[in-house]
Amino acid sequence: MNNYPATLTIDYPENANRITVLFRLFLIIPILIILVLLSYHGAGSKQFPDESYWVGILVIPTLLMIVFRRKYPRWWFDWNVQLTKFSFRIMSYVLLLQHEYPSTDEDQGIHIKINYPNVKTELNRWMPLVKWLLVFPHLIVLFFLMIGVFTSTILAWVMILISGKYPKKMFNFVVGTLRWILRVQAYALLLITDKYPPFSLSE
């Protein structure tokens, strides 16, 4: 699956920091606030009294540009990619996959590659209108996988505090699930490909 236009690998940490693992949920709060401020707007406003809406990743503008202009402005793409990388660094830290505090701009041990599409030759201009529906099977599977991720993270938290290491098989499962999420996001939110995401945890 390494030819999919969105790839993710995460370096396995040989030694975990027990102290930061113990207080991880508290340490993540400052950088999580930054991500929320970048990603959401409108909560509690008169126009949107009951919900906030996603504006961090430029989904609707990108969709409209692809449908009506057959363009994907490079700066929009770069913004989407950088925000995606940032969010995955934070997720990796929360899930105990990495122990270096999430950077706002450096890749650290999380390696994400997302290909810039040639809209006119690689993308069907009408596909963005239906991709949200086509990924429903993935969302169902990912729901159950995330239960496994949650369970693995709790077990890993205990194991790291005892042994200082994240069990390798559990680590690979959690990374595989994040890889799956990235592919679905690349297809349905980032809109960088019409290639349907594989039902796979592997690279």
Secondary structure, DSSP 8 states (H G I E B T S, - for coil): -TTSSEEEEE---SS--HHHHHTHHHHTHHHHHHHHHHHEE-TT-SSSSS--EE-SS-HHHHHHIIIII----HHHHHHHHHHHHHHHHHHHHHTTS--S---SS--TTEEEEE----HHHH--TTGGGTHHHHTHHHHHHHHHHHHHHHHHHHHHHHHHHHHSS--HHHHHHHHHHHHHHHHHHHHHTS----S---S-S--
